[in-house]
Amino acid sequence: MIGTILLLLILIALWQGGYWLCVDLLGWWKPYAMPSPQGVGLSLIRLGGNGSLLRATANSLLRGLTGYALAIVVGLMLGLLINRSSYLQKHLKPLVLGVQTLPSVCWVPFSILWFGLSTSAILFVVIMGSAFGIALSVDDALQNIQPIYQKSALTMGATRLQLYRYVIFPAALPALLSGLKQGWSFAWRALMSGEVMTTSIGLGQTLITGRDLADINQVMLVMLIIVLVGILIERCFFSIFEKKLLKKRGLV
């Protein structure tokens, strides 16, 4: 913890030194074109004081988690279908892989045309931006299970439901967790793509407001909040669950 705080202080000091050198001393950049730690701090006080930053963060987090949950459902179903069907494995998986490479912003025009400037449009972008990645992770996790596990369970009389419940999913859980963690990063980025194109209150809309007002410090503040929320979700959920899983299996 102390090491992390020290690193952050060093980065802030380098940031402030770079601002002083490039803006105040050499004049390479204009003050409105480069954020400074002081300016970001003032933006935090201003937006935090009137509650708009907290409201925007809460709205974005709620949309992100909702869209991510729906993406998990879609991704799990699609991944299972691909894994269980050799035809889909051969013909549909390459298409899913190709669609996954599309930037999330590509889905924004469809979402606006189909759902208007609404929360549903944002959720659609989140789902499309992360569900395919989750599906591919599910398929890869299930494919990497040792065949002997399934053969042994079937030899002992396990039903198909028991095979998935007690053998396949437990064996694939570490890889599934990694896929879900990656899916969250996709969902969180897709959320920002959706929010910057709509008028709904959120971090994306707050960032665009800063851009429209030429307030580079507000833009930087929102970027830092986006990064911070992503780190907190990973640390407070995925890392804890992953450590418990590895400890239970004697891997740490």
Protein Blocks (a to p, Z undefined) as FASTA:
>chain_A
ZZmmmmmmmmmmmmmmmmmmmmmmnomacfklpccfklmmmmmmmmmmnommmmmmmmmm
mmmmmmmmmmmmmmmmmmmmmmmpmklmmmmmmmmmmmmmpcfklmmmmmmmmnopafkl
mmmmmmmmmmmmmmmmmmmmmmmpcfklmmmmmmnopafklmmmmmmmmmmmmmmmmmmm
mmmmmmmmmmmmmmmmmcbdcfklmmmmmmmnopaklmmmmmmmmmmmmmmmmmmmmmmm
mmmmmmmnopZZ
